[in-house]
Amino acid sequence: MPTFMDVHSGFVGVTLDQLTEAHHRDRAAQAAEGVEFGTAWVDPATGRAFCLSTGPSKEAVLRVHEHAGHPTTEIYEITLEVA
Amino acid sequence: MPTFMDVHSGFVGVTLDQLTEAHHRDRAAQAAEGVEFGTAWVDPATGRAFCLSTGPSKEAVLRVHEHAGHPTTEIYEITLEVA
């Protein structure tokens, strides 16, 4: 199953409660698309958010985010990873 | 110690060997700045790379990347994370 990193803008000033709620909305919608969201990292000062997921396609990830109310077109398929 | 996510462009077509070598250059340079690099994720189709680190400041992370030969000005301080 491919891995994706998506990048969101617009999370300026978001709180942990708000982020947790947004992440729960993704997780509530993900099963219908065969997507599984992992960790999300946010810089509230710039509003930039990064979110890892696995799923069948970028389009599936996008549909989950749309359903959850925070769509983004910046979705990258991660084929290389080093730790 | 703050956490940072940095975003690079220009890794189009990078191989795992090249990415590993680039990551090793970061790790070789990080101690002098008190930085520790974690996972790096790359989409070779678009050349976009994402890299987690901890360190004293964005400037310290930037200096390590400059020393390693792949500077970026897109460095975000991550203050919220959900899994």
Backbone of each chain as nested JSON, in Angstrom:
{
  "chains": [
    {"id": "A", "residues": [
      {"number": 1, "name": "MET", "atoms": {"N": [0.862, -1.206, 0.0], "CA": [0.0, 0.0, 0.0], "C": [0.891, 1.246, 0.0]}},
      {"number": 2, "name": "PRO", "atoms": {"N": [0.719, 2.156, -0.941], "CA": [1.566, 3.351, -0.984], "C": [1.448, 4.23, 0.27]}},
      {"number": 3, "name": "THR", "atoms": {"N": [2.52, 4.953, 0.534], "CA": [2.576, 5.919, 1.636], "C": [2.52, 7.33, 1.054]}},
      {"number": 4, "name": "PHE", "atoms": {"N": [1.807, 8.207, 1.739], "CA": [1.666, 9.589, 1.273], "C": [2.012, 10.557, 2.407]}},
      {"number": 5, "name": "MET", "atoms": {"N": [2.587, 11.701, 2.007], "CA": [2.736, 12.835, 2.915], "C": [1.914, 13.963, 2.32]}},
      {"number": 6, "name": "ASP", "atoms": {"N": [0.947, 14.471, 3.085], "CA": [0.229, 15.622, 2.562], "C": [0.541, 16.858, 3.38]}},
      {"number": 7, "name": "VAL", "atoms": {"N": [0.461, 17.991, 2.705], "CA": [0.848, 19.267, 3.282], "C": [-0.366, 20.193, 3.227]}},
      {"number": 8, "name": "HIS", "atoms": {"N": [-0.698, 20.746, 4.37], "CA": [-1.826, 21.67, 4.48], "C": [-1.314, 23.04, 4.9]}},
      {"number": 9, "name": "SER", "atoms": {"N": [-2.01, 24.077, 4.442], "CA": [-1.809, 25.414, 4.976], "C": [-3.087, 25.79, 5.72]}},
      {"number": 10, "name": "GLY", "atoms": {"N": [-3.054, 26.854, 6.463], "CA": [-4.295, 27.357, 7.043], "C": [-4.561, 26.912, 8.469]}},
      {"number": 11, "name": "PHE", "atoms": {"N": [-3.593, 26.227, 9.082], "CA": [-3.782, 25.826, 10.48], "C": [-3.136, 26.842, 11.441]}},
      {"number": 12, "name": "VAL", "atoms": {"N": [-3.162, 28.106, 11.045], "CA": [-2.562, 29.143, 11.899], "C": [-3.302, 29.205, 13.232]}},
      {"number": 13, "name": "GLY", "atoms": {"N": [-2.553, 29.135, 14.312], "CA": [-3.138, 29.276, 15.639], "C": [-3.935, 28.077, 16.125]}},
      {"number": 14, "name": "VAL", "atoms": {"N": [-3.87, 26.97, 15.401], "CA": [-4.639, 25.788, 15.812], "C": [-4.169, 25.307, 17.197]}},
      {"number": 15, "name": "THR", "atoms": {"N": [-5.115, 24.813, 17.975], "CA": [-4.778, 24.262, 19.286], "C": [-4.683, 22.74, 19.184]}},
      {"number": 16, "name": "LEU", "atoms": {"N": [-4.138, 22.124, 20.219], "CA": [-4.045, 20.663, 20.225], "C": [-5.437, 20.043, 20.167]}},
      {"number": 17, "name": "ASP", "atoms": {"N": [-6.393, 20.638, 20.87], "CA": [-7.772, 20.116, 20.826], "C": [-8.336, 20.175, 19.408]}},
      {"number": 18, "name": "GLN", "atoms": {"N": [-8.129, 21.288, 18.732], "CA": [-8.638, 21.435, 17.366], "C": [-7.95, 20.461, 16.407]}},
      {"number": 19, "name": "LEU", "atoms": {"N": [-6.641, 20.296, 16.584], "CA": [-5.905, 19.356, 15.726], "C": [-6.388, 17.93, 15.974]}},
      {"number": 20, "name": "THR", "atoms": {"N": [-6.557, 17.586, 17.227], "CA": [-7.027, 16.236, 17.568], "C": [-8.398, 15.989, 16.964]}},
      {"number": 21, "name": "GLU", "atoms": {"N": [-9.252, 16.995, 17.012], "CA": [-10.605, 16.857, 16.455], "C": [-10.527, 16.683, 14.935]}},
      {"number": 22, "name": "ALA", "atoms": {"N": [-9.672, 17.448, 14.279], "CA": [-9.516, 17.33, 12.817], "C": [-8.981, 15.944, 12.444]}},
      {"number": 23, "name": "HIS", "atoms": {"N": [-8.03, 15.47, 13.234], "CA": [-7.439, 14.147, 12.979], "C": [-8.492, 13.055, 13.195]}},
      {"number": 24, "name": "HIS", "atoms": {"N": [-9.331, 13.229, 14.182], "CA": [-10.411, 12.252, 14.421], "C": [-11.401, 12.242, 13.266]}},
      {"number": 25, "name": "ARG", "atoms": {"N": [-11.664, 13.396, 12.674], "CA": [-12.554, 13.433, 11.514], "C": [-11.949, 12.646, 10.351]}},
      {"number": 26, "name": "ASP", "atoms": {"N": [-10.631, 12.789, 10.128], "CA": [-9.971, 11.974, 9.09], "C": [-10.119, 10.485, 9.399]}},
      {"number": 27, "name": "ARG", "atoms": {"N": [-9.867, 10.135, 10.633], "CA": [-9.886, 8.721, 10.995], "C": [-11.301, 8.14, 10.903]}},
      {"number": 28, "name": "ALA", "atoms": {"N": [-12.295, 8.985, 11.165], "CA": [-13.677, 8.508, 11.067], "C": [-14.064, 8.254, 9.612]}},
      {"number": 29, "name": "ALA", "atoms": {"N": [-13.426, 8.982, 8.682], "CA": [-13.794, 8.878, 7.265], "C": [-12.879, 7.947, 6.48]}},
      {"number": 30, "name": "GLN", "atoms": {"N": [-11.779, 7.501, 7.071], "CA": [-10.736, 6.833, 6.291], "C": [-11.103, 5.425, 5.82]}},
      {"number": 31, "name": "ALA", "atoms": {"N": [-11.889, 4.692, 6.619], "CA": [-12.132, 3.28, 6.304], "C": [-12.837, 3.115, 4.961]}},
      {"number": 32, "name": "ALA", "atoms": {"N": [-13.744, 4.036, 4.654], "CA": [-14.508, 3.932, 3.408], "C": [-13.603, 4.01, 2.182]}},
      {"number": 33, "name": "GLU", "atoms": {"N": [-12.417, 4.61, 2.351], "CA": [-11.503, 4.773, 1.218], "C": [-10.287, 3.859, 1.306]}},
      {"number": 34, "name": "GLY", "atoms": {"N": [-10.218, 3.034, 2.332], "CA": [-9.056, 2.156, 2.479], "C": [-7.793, 2.9, 2.861]}},
      {"number": 35, "name": "VAL", "atoms": {"N": [-7.982, 4.071, 3.491], "CA": [-6.85, 4.925, 3.886], "C": [-6.619, 4.77, 5.383]}},
      {"number": 36, "name": "GLU", "atoms": {"N": [-5.359, 4.885, 5.792], "CA": [-5.066, 4.925, 7.229], "C": [-4.127, 6.091, 7.51]}},
      {"number": 37, "name": "PHE", "atoms": {"N": [-4.594, 7.033, 8.316], "CA": [-3.769, 8.179, 8.667], "C": [-2.866, 7.844, 9.841]}},
      {"number": 38, "name": "GLY", "atoms": {"N": [-1.642, 8.35, 9.738], "CA": [-0.673, 8.177, 10.814], "C": [-0.466, 9.496, 11.522]}},
      {"number": 39, "name": "THR", "atoms": {"N": [0.796, 9.824, 11.748], "CA": [1.119, 11.024, 12.514], "C": [0.866, 12.296, 11.702]}},
      {"number": 40, "name": "ALA", "atoms": {"N": [0.395, 13.331, 12.404], "CA": [0.283, 14.674, 11.824], "C": [1.122, 15.632, 12.671]}},
      {"number": 41, "name": "TRP", "atoms": {"N": [1.88, 16.486, 11.981], "CA": [2.757, 17.458, 12.638], "C": [2.33, 18.857, 12.211]}},
      {"number": 42, "name": "VAL", "atoms": {"N": [2.241, 19.788, 13.134], "CA": [1.748, 21.122, 12.801], "C": [2.646, 22.206, 13.398]}},
      {"number": 43, "name": "ASP", "atoms": {"N": [2.854, 23.241, 12.574], "CA": [3.494, 24.478, 13.012], "C": [2.412, 25.553, 13.062]}},
      {"number": 44, "name": "PRO", "atoms": {"N": [1.799, 25.784, 14.211], "CA": [0.688, 26.743, 14.278], "C": [1.109, 28.176, 13.942]}},
      {"number": 45, "name": "ALA", "atoms": {"N": [2.395, 28.477, 14.039], "CA": [2.846, 29.835, 13.735], "C": [2.68, 30.148, 12.247]}},
      {"number": 46, "name": "THR", "atoms": {"N": [2.948, 29.171, 11.39], "CA": [2.788, 29.379, 9.94], "C": [1.509, 28.737, 9.413]}},
      {"number": 47, "name": "GLY", "atoms": {"N": [0.89, 27.876, 10.209], "CA": [-0.311, 27.169, 9.765], "C": [-0.044, 25.948, 8.919]}},
      {"number": 48, "name": "ARG", "atoms": {"N": [1.228, 25.585, 8.778], "CA": [1.58, 24.448, 7.945], "C": [1.408, 23.135, 8.719]}},
      {"number": 49, "name": "ALA", "atoms": {"N": [0.779, 22.167, 8.064], "CA": [0.57, 20.848, 8.67], "C": [1.041, 19.771, 7.706]}},
      {"number": 50, "name": "PHE", "atoms": {"N": [1.596, 18.704, 8.256], "CA": [2.112, 17.571, 7.493], "C": [1.476, 16.311, 8.051]}},
      {"number": 51, "name": "CYS", "atoms": {"N": [1.029, 15.44, 7.16], "CA": [0.283, 14.277, 7.616], "C": [0.682, 13.051, 6.801]}},
      {"number": 52, "name": "LEU", "atoms": {"N": [1.087, 11.993, 7.492], "CA": [1.432, 10.73, 6.835], "C": [0.197, 9.854, 6.737]}},
      {"number": 53, "name": "SER", "atoms": {"N": [0.104, 9.113, 5.642], "CA": [-0.978, 8.149, 5.513], "C": [-0.532, 7.014, 4.602]}},
      {"number": 54, "name": "THR", "atoms": {"N": [-1.287, 5.931, 4.643], "CA": [-1.172, 4.901, 3.625], "C": [-2.549, 4.744, 2.998]}},
      {"number": 55, "name": "GLY", "atoms": {"N": [-2.563, 4.368, 1.744], "CA": [-3.846, 4.216, 1.073], "C": [-3.638, 3.798, -0.365]}},
      {"number": 56, "name": "PRO", "atoms": {"N": [-4.728, 3.535, -1.071], "CA": [-4.612, 3.031, -2.442], "C": [-4.166, 4.083, -3.454]}},
      {"number": 57, "name": "SER", "atoms": {"N": [-4.422, 5.377, -3.178], "CA": [-4.102, 6.421, -4.158], "C": [-4.158, 7.803, -3.502]}},
      {"number": 58, "name": "LYS", "atoms": {"N": [-3.534, 8.781, -4.177], "CA": [-3.639, 10.174, -3.728], "C": [-5.087, 10.618, -3.691]}},
      {"number": 59, "name": "GLU", "atoms": {"N": [-5.855, 10.183, -4.695], "CA": [-7.256, 10.602, -4.796], "C": [-8.046, 10.112, -3.577]}},
      {"number": 60, "name": "ALA", "atoms": {"N": [-7.745, 8.905, -3.119], "CA": [-8.431, 8.377, -1.943], "C": [-8.107, 9.217, -0.705]}},
      {"number": 61, "name": "VAL", "atoms": {"N": [-6.827, 9.583, -0.566], "CA": [-6.419, 10.426, 0.567], "C": [-7.129, 11.779, 0.479]}},
      {"number": 62, "name": "LEU", "atoms": {"N": [-7.165, 12.336, -0.73], "CA": [-7.834, 13.622, -0.916], "C": [-9.314, 13.535, -0.55]}},
      {"number": 63, "name": "ARG", "atoms": {"N": [-9.977, 12.452, -0.969], "CA": [-11.411, 12.332, -0.662], "C": [-11.657, 12.266, 0.849]}},
      {"number": 64, "name": "VAL", "atoms": {"N": [-10.787, 11.587, 1.576], "CA": [-10.958, 11.538, 3.034], "C": [-10.803, 12.938, 3.626]}},
      {"number": 65, "name": "HIS", "atoms": {"N": [-9.781, 13.658, 3.182], "CA": [-9.572, 15.014, 3.708], "C": [-10.74, 15.93, 3.327]}},
      {"number": 66, "name": "GLU", "atoms": {"N": [-11.26, 15.754, 2.126], "CA": [-12.423, 16.558, 1.718], "C": [-13.607, 16.262, 2.641]}},
      {"number": 67, "name": "HIS", "atoms": {"N": [-13.83, 14.977, 2.876], "CA": [-14.94, 14.569, 3.733], "C": [-14.771, 15.149, 5.143]}},
      {"number": 68, "name": "ALA", "atoms": {"N": [-13.533, 15.215, 5.593], "CA": [-13.247, 15.707, 6.944], "C": [-13.223, 17.236, 7.005]}},
      {"number": 69, "name": "GLY", "atoms": {"N": [-13.307, 17.886, 5.835], "CA": [-13.416, 19.339, 5.826], "C": [-12.107, 20.091, 5.701]}},
      {"number": 70, "name": "HIS", "atoms": {"N": [-10.994, 19.402, 5.388], "CA": [-9.72, 20.11, 5.194], "C": [-8.968, 19.525, 4.0]}},
      {"number": 71, "name": "PRO", "atoms": {"N": [-9.511, 19.732, 2.79], "CA": [-8.864, 19.218, 1.581], "C": [-7.526, 19.89, 1.312]}},
      {"number": 72, "name": "THR", "atoms": {"N": [-6.643, 19.179, 0.633], "CA": [-5.4, 19.763, 0.136], "C": [-5.042, 19.068, -1.155]}},
      {"number": 73, "name": "THR", "atoms": {"N": [-4.47, 19.814, -2.089], "CA": [-4.014, 19.188, -3.324], "C": [-2.546, 18.793, -3.233]}},
      {"number": 74, "name": "GLU", "atoms": {"N": [-1.902, 19.169, -2.117], "CA": [-0.47, 18.858, -1.978], "C": [-0.316, 17.5, -1.301]}},
      {"number": 75, "name": "ILE", "atoms": {"N": [-0.344, 16.448, -2.097], "CA": [-0.22, 15.09, -1.577], "C": [0.914, 14.42, -2.353]}},
      {"number": 76, "name": "TYR", "atoms": {"N": [1.93, 13.972, -1.64], "CA": [3.133, 13.404, -2.257], "C": [3.208, 11.92, -1.956]}},
      {"number": 77, "name": "GLU", "atoms": {"N": [3.503, 11.128, -2.986], "CA": [3.666, 9.698, -2.766], "C": [5.104, 9.428, -2.353]}},
      {"number": 78, "name": "ILE", "atoms": {"N": [5.256, 8.871, -1.18], "CA": [6.588, 8.633, -0.6], "C": [7.053, 7.239, -0.996]}},
      {"number": 79, "name": "THR", "atoms": {"N": [8.109, 7.188, -1.799], "CA": [8.634, 5.882, -2.213], "C": [10.02, 5.612, -1.627]}},
      {"number": 80, "name": "LEU", "atoms": {"N": [10.6, 6.627, -0.975], "CA": [11.893, 6.431, -0.315], "C": [11.811, 6.988, 1.097]}},
      {"number": 81, "name": "GLU", "atoms": {"N": [12.397, 6.261, 2.029], "CA": [12.401, 6.697, 3.431], "C": [13.704, 6.227, 4.063]}},
      {"number": 82, "name": "VAL", "atoms": {"N": [14.329, 7.116, 4.817], "CA": [15.502, 6.716, 5.613], "C": [15.341, 7.24, 7.02]}},
      {"number": 83, "name": "ALA", "atoms": {"N": [15.866, 6.508, 7.977], "CA": [15.708, 6.899, 9.384], "C": [17.079, 7.007, 10.051]}}
    ]},
    {"id": "B", "residues": [
      {"number": 1, "name": "MET", "atoms": {"N": [13.815, 20.299, 23.698], "CA": [14.446, 20.651, 22.414], "C": [13.367, 20.705, 21.337]}},
      {"number": 2, "name": "PRO", "atoms": {"N": [13.263, 21.813, 20.613], "CA": [12.236, 21.912, 19.565], "C": [12.384, 20.862, 18.469]}},
      {"number": 3, "name": "THR", "atoms": {"N": [11.247, 20.551, 17.856], "CA": [11.194, 19.637, 16.708], "C": [10.948, 20.452, 15.451]}},
      {"number": 4, "name": "PHE", "atoms": {"N": [11.576, 20.06, 14.364], "CA": [11.424, 20.76, 13.09], "C": [11.09, 19.78, 11.97]}},
      {"number": 5, "name": "MET", "atoms": {"N": [10.288, 20.262, 11.022], "CA": [10.072, 19.55, 9.769], "C": [10.607, 20.444, 8.676]}},
      {"number": 6, "name": "ASP", "atoms": {"N": [11.551, 19.947, 7.902], "CA": [12.0, 20.767, 6.783], "C": [11.603, 20.128, 5.47]}},
      {"number": 7, "name": "VAL", "atoms": {"N": [11.396, 20.996, 4.497], "CA": [10.902, 20.596, 3.186], "C": [11.935, 21.005, 2.14]}},
      {"number": 8, "name": "HIS", "atoms": {"N": [12.323, 20.036, 1.331], "CA": [13.279, 20.278, 0.256], "C": [12.621, 20.027, -1.089]}},
      {"number": 9, "name": "SER", "atoms": {"N": [13.078, 20.754, -2.102], "CA": [12.737, 20.429, -3.479], "C": [14.021, 19.971, -4.163]}},
      {"number": 10, "name": "GLY", "atoms": {"N": [13.908, 19.428, -5.334], "CA": [15.117, 19.141, -6.108], "C": [15.641, 17.73, -5.993]}},
      {"number": 11, "name": "PHE", "atoms": {"N": [14.901, 16.856, -5.297], "CA": [15.349, 15.472, -5.208], "C": [14.682, 14.596, -6.288]}},
      {"number": 12, "name": "VAL", "atoms": {"N": [14.429, 15.194, -7.449], "CA": [13.796, 14.445, -8.542], "C": [14.692, 13.28, -8.955]}},
      {"number": 13, "name": "GLY", "atoms": {"N": [14.118, 12.108, -8.974], "CA": [14.832, 10.935, -9.455], "C": [15.873, 10.384, -8.507]}},
      {"number": 14, "name": "VAL", "atoms": {"N": [15.889, 10.89, -7.264], "CA": [16.897, 10.419, -6.307], "C": [16.704, 8.926, -6.043]}},
      {"number": 15, "name": "THR", "atoms": {"N": [17.802, 8.239, -5.847], "CA": [17.757, 6.808, -5.513], "C": [17.901, 6.639, -4.002]}},
      {"number": 16, "name": "LEU", "atoms": {"N": [17.615, 5.442, -3.535], "CA": [17.767, 5.175, -2.099], "C": [19.228, 5.35, -1.684]}},
      {"number": 17, "name": "ASP", "atoms": {"N": [20.163, 4.928, -2.512], "CA": [21.582, 5.095, -2.189], "C": [21.934, 6.572, -2.052]}},
      {"number": 18, "name": "GLN", "atoms": {"N": [21.447, 7.389, -2.971], "CA": [21.744, 8.83, -2.924], "C": [21.105, 9.476, -1.694]}},
      {"number": 19, "name": "LEU", "atoms": {"N": [19.869, 9.065, -1.392], "CA": [19.191, 9.619, -0.218], "C": [19.922, 9.215, 1.057]}},
      {"number": 20, "name": "THR", "atoms": {"N": [20.319, 7.96, 1.128], "CA": [21.041, 7.48, 2.312], "C": [22.337, 8.253, 2.479]}},
      {"number": 21, "name": "GLU", "atoms": {"N": [23.011, 8.51, 1.379], "CA": [24.278, 9.232, 1.428], "C": [24.037, 10.682, 1.903]}},
      {"number": 22, "name": "ALA", "atoms": {"N": [22.98, 11.316, 1.397], "CA": [22.646, 12.687, 1.813], "C": [22.302, 12.738, 3.298]}},
      {"number": 23, "name": "HIS", "atoms": {"N": [21.558, 11.723, 3.752], "CA": [21.165, 11.658, 5.162], "C": [22.409, 11.442, 6.037]}},
      {"number": 24, "name": "HIS", "atoms": {"N": [23.328, 10.639, 5.568], "CA": [24.559, 10.421, 6.327], "C": [25.384, 11.706, 6.421]}},
      {"number": 25, "name": "ARG", "atoms": {"N": [25.354, 12.522, 5.375], "CA": [26.079, 13.804, 5.444], "C": [25.458, 14.701, 6.513]}},
      {"number": 26, "name": "ASP", "atoms": {"N": [24.117, 14.714, 6.593], "CA": [23.462, 15.473, 7.667], "C": [23.9, 14.952, 9.026]}},
      {"number": 27, "name": "ARG", "atoms": {"N": [23.868, 13.652, 9.176], "CA": [24.176, 13.069, 10.483], "C": [25.637, 13.303, 10.867]}},
      {"number": 28, "name": "ALA", "atoms": {"N": [26.499, 13.337, 9.858], "CA": [27.919, 13.58, 10.142], "C": [28.14, 15.014, 10.614]}},
      {"number": 29, "name": "ALA", "atoms": {"N": [27.265, 15.93, 10.189], "CA": [27.452, 17.353, 10.499], "C": [26.617, 17.815, 11.687]}},
      {"number": 30, "name": "GLN", "atoms": {"N": [25.703, 16.983, 12.17], "CA": [24.685, 17.467, 13.1], "C": [25.222, 17.751, 14.513]}},
      {"number": 31, "name": "ALA", "atoms": {"N": [26.217, 16.973, 14.958], "CA": [26.638, 17.071, 16.354], "C": [27.164, 18.468, 16.684]}},
      {"number": 32, "name": "ALA", "atoms": {"N": [27.868, 19.075, 15.734], "CA": [28.457, 20.39, 15.974], "C": [27.395, 21.446, 16.257]}},
      {"number": 33, "name": "GLU", "atoms": {"N": [26.157, 21.196, 15.805], "CA": [25.072, 22.177, 15.975], "C": [24.045, 21.726, 17.017]}},
      {"number": 34, "name": "GLY", "atoms": {"N": [24.254, 20.579, 17.633], "CA": [23.286, 20.093, 18.612], "C": [21.986, 19.637, 17.985]}},
      {"number": 35, "name": "VAL", "atoms": {"N": [22.034, 19.265, 16.704], "CA": [20.857, 18.83, 15.948], "C": [20.863, 17.302, 15.852]}},
      {"number": 36, "name": "GLU", "atoms": {"N": [19.665, 16.723, 15.822], "CA": [19.573, 15.288, 15.553], "C": [18.504, 15.05, 14.492]}},
      {"number": 37, "name": "PHE", "atoms": {"N": [18.927, 14.509, 13.368], "CA": [17.976, 14.233, 12.294], "C": [17.306, 12.887, 12.519]}},
      {"number": 38, "name": "GLY", "atoms": {"N": [16.007, 12.859, 12.222], "CA": [15.229, 11.633, 12.309], "C": [14.9, 11.135, 10.913]}},
      {"number": 39, "name": "THR", "atoms": {"N": [13.656, 10.759, 10.71], "CA": [13.248, 10.162, 9.441], "C": [13.182, 11.209, 8.33]}},
      {"number": 40, "name": "ALA", "atoms": {"N": [13.55, 10.785, 7.138], "CA": [13.365, 11.589, 5.929], "C": [12.508, 10.797, 4.95]}},
      {"number": 41, "name": "TRP", "atoms": {"N": [11.535, 11.492, 4.355], "CA": [10.605, 10.881, 3.397], "C": [10.753, 11.608, 2.065]}},
      {"number": 42, "name": "VAL", "atoms": {"N": [10.801, 10.874, 0.971], "CA": [11.023, 11.509, -0.334], "C": [10.047, 10.97, -1.379]}},
      {"number": 43, "name": "ASP", "atoms": {"N": [9.574, 11.892, -2.201], "CA": [8.796, 11.582, -3.404], "C": [9.69, 11.901, -4.597]}},
      {"number": 44, "name": "PRO", "atoms": {"N": [10.402, 10.92, -5.132], "CA": [11.337, 11.21, -6.228], "C": [10.644, 11.7, -7.492]}},
      {"number": 45, "name": "ALA", "atoms": {"N": [9.346, 11.454, -7.64], "CA": [8.63, 11.907, -8.839], "C": [8.548, 13.437, -8.877]}},
      {"number": 46, "name": "THR", "atoms": {"N": [8.346, 14.066, -7.725], "CA": [8.26, 15.537, -7.667], "C": [9.543, 16.155, -7.109]}},
      {"number": 47, "name": "GLY", "atoms": {"N": [10.396, 15.315, -6.52], "CA": [11.625, 15.815, -5.925], "C": [11.452, 16.38, -4.533]}},
      {"number": 48, "name": "ARG", "atoms": {"N": [10.234, 16.259, -3.969], "CA": [9.979, 16.823, -2.648], "C": [10.482, 15.873, -1.554]}},
      {"number": 49, "name": "ALA", "atoms": {"N": [11.152, 16.437, -0.573], "CA": [11.659, 15.665, 0.563], "C": [11.247, 16.343, 1.862]}},
      {"number": 50, "name": "PHE", "atoms": {"N": [10.95, 15.532, 2.867], "CA": [10.523, 15.997, 4.187], "C": [11.439, 15.351, 5.212]}},
      {"number": 51, "name": "CYS", "atoms": {"N": [11.883, 16.136, 6.177], "CA": [12.867, 15.619, 7.121], "C": [12.563, 16.134, 8.523]}},
      {"number": 52, "name": "LEU", "atoms": {"N": [12.437, 15.23, 9.462], "CA": [12.22, 15.593, 10.866], "C": [13.558, 15.736, 11.571]}},
      {"number": 53, "name": "SER", "atoms": {"N": [13.62, 16.694, 12.499], "CA": [14.819, 16.833, 13.316], "C": [14.454, 17.46, 14.644]}},
      {"number": 54, "name": "THR", "atoms": {"N": [15.363, 17.345, 15.587], "CA": [15.285, 18.148, 16.8], "C": [16.567, 18.952, 16.88]}},
      {"number": 55, "name": "GLY", "atoms": {"N": [16.481, 20.119, 17.488], "CA": [17.664, 20.956, 17.589], "C": [17.333, 22.242, 18.301]}},
      {"number": 56, "name": "PRO", "atoms": {"N": [18.353, 23.046, 18.548], "CA": [18.133, 24.273, 19.319], "C": [17.385, 25.357, 18.539]}},
      {"number": 57, "name": "SER", "atoms": {"N": [17.458, 25.361, 17.205], "CA": [16.849, 26.442, 16.418], "C": [16.762, 26.049, 14.948]}},
      {"number": 58, "name": "LYS", "atoms": {"N": [15.898, 26.766, 14.213], "CA": [15.839, 26.585, 12.76], "C": [17.193, 26.866, 12.123]}},
      {"number": 59, "name": "GLU", "atoms": {"N": [17.86, 27.893, 12.649], "CA": [19.137, 28.291, 12.056], "C": [20.17, 27.166, 12.19]}},
      {"number": 60, "name": "ALA", "atoms": {"N": [20.118, 26.451, 13.323], "CA": [21.045, 25.336, 13.517], "C": [20.754, 24.225, 12.507]}},
      {"number": 61, "name": "VAL", "atoms": {"N": [19.457, 23.933, 12.289], "CA": [19.092, 22.915, 11.3], "C": [19.554, 23.344, 9.913]}},
      {"number": 62, "name": "LEU", "atoms": {"N": [19.342, 24.62, 9.597], "CA": [19.762, 25.13, 8.289], "C": [21.267, 25.0, 8.102]}},
      {"number": 63, "name": "ARG", "atoms": {"N": [22.026, 25.33, 9.161], "CA": [23.487, 25.25, 9.021], "C": [23.94, 23.821, 8.757]}},
      {"number": 64, "name": "VAL", "atoms": {"N": [23.302, 22.853, 9.391], "CA": [23.681, 21.457, 9.136], "C": [23.393, 21.101, 7.677]}},
      {"number": 65, "name": "HIS", "atoms": {"N": [22.194, 21.47, 7.21], "CA": [21.849, 21.154, 5.817], "C": [22.779, 21.872, 4.829]}},
      {"number": 66, "name": "GLU", "atoms": {"N": [23.164, 23.11, 5.176], "CA": [24.11, 23.831, 4.31], "C": [25.44, 23.082, 4.259]}},
      {"number": 67, "name": "HIS", "atoms": {"N": [25.906, 22.674, 5.417], "CA": [27.177, 21.95, 5.508], "C": [27.112, 20.657, 4.699]}},
      {"number": 68, "name": "ALA", "atoms": {"N": [25.932, 20.022, 4.704], "CA": [25.761, 18.737, 4.011], "C": [25.495, 18.936, 2.517]}},
      {"number": 69, "name": "GLY", "atoms": {"N": [25.302, 20.195, 2.091], "CA": [25.17, 20.46, 0.661], "C": [23.745, 20.505, 0.138]}},
      {"number": 70, "name": "HIS", "atoms": {"N": [22.744, 20.516, 1.038], "CA": [21.349, 20.624, 0.562], "C": [20.548, 21.557, 1.475]}},
      {"number": 71, "name": "PRO", "atoms": {"N": [20.892, 22.852, 1.423], "CA": [20.174, 23.828, 2.26], "C": [18.725, 23.986, 1.829]}},
      {"number": 72, "name": "THR", "atoms": {"N": [17.891, 24.382, 2.77], "CA": [16.502, 24.754, 2.466], "C": [16.092, 25.839, 3.433]}},
      {"number": 73, "name": "THR", "atoms": {"N": [15.289, 26.762, 2.958], "CA": [14.781, 27.791, 3.862], "C": [13.421, 27.397, 4.43]}},
      {"number": 74, "name": "GLU", "atoms": {"N": [12.865, 26.281, 3.94], "CA": [11.542, 25.852, 4.419], "C": [11.714, 24.939, 5.624]}},
      {"number": 75, "name": "ILE", "atoms": {"N": [11.805, 25.539, 6.787], "CA": [11.978, 24.777, 8.025], "C": [10.879, 25.227, 8.993]}},
      {"number": 76, "name": "TYR", "atoms": {"N": [10.058, 24.299, 9.418], "CA": [8.898, 24.608, 10.257], "C": [9.107, 24.05, 11.654]}},
      {"number": 77, "name": "GLU", "atoms": {"N": [8.804, 24.872, 12.656], "CA": [8.908, 24.39, 14.039], "C": [7.598, 23.702, 14.406]}},
      {"number": 78, "name": "ILE", "atoms": {"N": [7.692, 22.443, 14.738], "CA": [6.521, 21.622, 15.035], "C": [6.234, 21.694, 16.531]}},
      {"number": 79, "name": "THR", "atoms": {"N": [5.112, 22.298, 16.877], "CA": [4.765, 22.381, 18.298], "C": [3.544, 21.536, 18.632]}},
      {"number": 80, "name": "LEU", "atoms": {"N": [2.877, 20.986, 17.612], "CA": [1.737, 20.098, 17.844], "C": [1.924, 18.838, 17.015]}},
      {"number": 81, "name": "GLU", "atoms": {"N": [1.563, 17.698, 17.633], "CA": [1.689, 16.42, 16.942], "C": [0.588, 15.501, 17.434]}},
      {"number": 82, "name": "VAL", "atoms": {"N": [-0.08, 14.828, 16.519], "CA": [-1.043, 13.794, 16.915], "C": [-0.744, 12.544, 16.104]}},
      {"number": 83, "name": "ALA", "atoms": {"N": [-1.024, 11.392, 16.721], "CA": [-0.738, 10.115, 16.051], "C": [-2.002, 9.272, 15.993]}}
    ]}
  ]
}
